[in-house]
Amino acid sequence: MRLFIDQYKLTISVFIALLFHVSGLLGILISDQSAWFVANTPLNLCIMFVLLLWNQPSLSSKFWYFFIAAFATGMLSEIIGVHTGLLFGSYFYGKVLGPGFMNVPFTIGMNWFVVVFCAGTIMTMLHRWLQHRFLKEGEGVPKRIENVAFVIDAAIVAVLFDWLMEPVAVKLGFWTWLSLDIPMYNYVCWFLVSAGLLILFRKWEQPKANPFALHLLCIQVLFFLTLRNYLP
C-alpha cells in the first residue's frame, strides 16, 4: 500500500486538488450554501499547502529557509500595506481567511509562499526545458542574464496570478479596497516583493522541481478564471 501511494503520489494529489476546487466552484456558483464554501477557504489553502509539501522531492533546510522567508515577508509586507497603505494601496482584510496577526490572516503569509514557490518552480522547469531543447551541448546563457531573466519571468507569473485573483477575492470578501478600482500600485508592489523572494528562491533552488507546483497553479488559475467570469 505504501509503495502504491508513493508511486501515484502526484496523481492522488492532483485528484484531491481538483476535487476541492471543483467542489468549491459548484458550491459557490450554484449551491444555496455558497457562504459555507467561502468560509472554508482557509481549509482548502491549508490542504493545498500540505499537498505541496508531500510532493516536495526534498524537504531540505534550503526549502524551509525559503518558506520562512516567504511567509515572513508576505506577512510583514501585508501588515505594512494594511496599516499604512505604503505597500499595495489602501485595503483591509475580512474575517473569511481566518485568524491572523495585526489584521492580516496567517493564510495570507502561506499564500505568498505558495504563489511565489509555484511561480519559481514553473519557471525553473521552463528554463531547464528551453536550455535542453534549444542550446547545444557546451553552450550556455551567462549566469547573470539567466538569473535576471528567471526573476523577471517568475515575478510576472506571480503578478498575473494576482491580477486574475484580485476581483474574485474582493467579491468573496477576502479583502476590500477603499478605492473603487484595484490600484495599479498593487501590482507594482506584487512584482517587487515577488522578485525579491524569487532572488532567494534562485539562491536556494532545489535540484529537483516539485511536480505538483505546476498542476496546483494551473488548477487555481482555472478556478479563479471561472469565478471571474461567472461570479455575480
Sequence and secondary structure as in RCSB ss.txt:
>XXXX:A:sequence
MRLFIDQYKLTISVFIALLFHVSGLLGILISDQSAWFVANTPLNLCIMFVLLLWNQPSLSSKFWYFFIAAFATGM
LSEIIGVHTGLLFGSYFYGKVLGPGFMNVPFTIGMNWFVVVFCAGTIMTMLHRWLQHRFLKEGEGVPKRIENVAF
VIDAAIVAVLFDWLMEPVAVKLGFWTWLSLDIPMYNYVCWFLVSAGLLILFRKWEQPKANPFALHLLCIQVLFFL
TLRNYLP
>XXXX:A:secstr
 HHHHHHTHHHHHHHHHHHHHHHHHHHHHH TTHHHHHHTHHHHHHHHHHHHHHH S   HHHHHHHHHHHHHHH
HHHHHHHHHSSSS SEEE STT  EETTEEHHHHHHHHHHHHHHHHHHHHHHHHHHHHHS TT    HHHHHHHH
HHHHHHHHHHHHHHHHHHHHHTTSEEESSSS  HHHHHHHHHHHHHHHHHHHHT  SS  HHHHHHHHHHHHHHH
HHHHH  
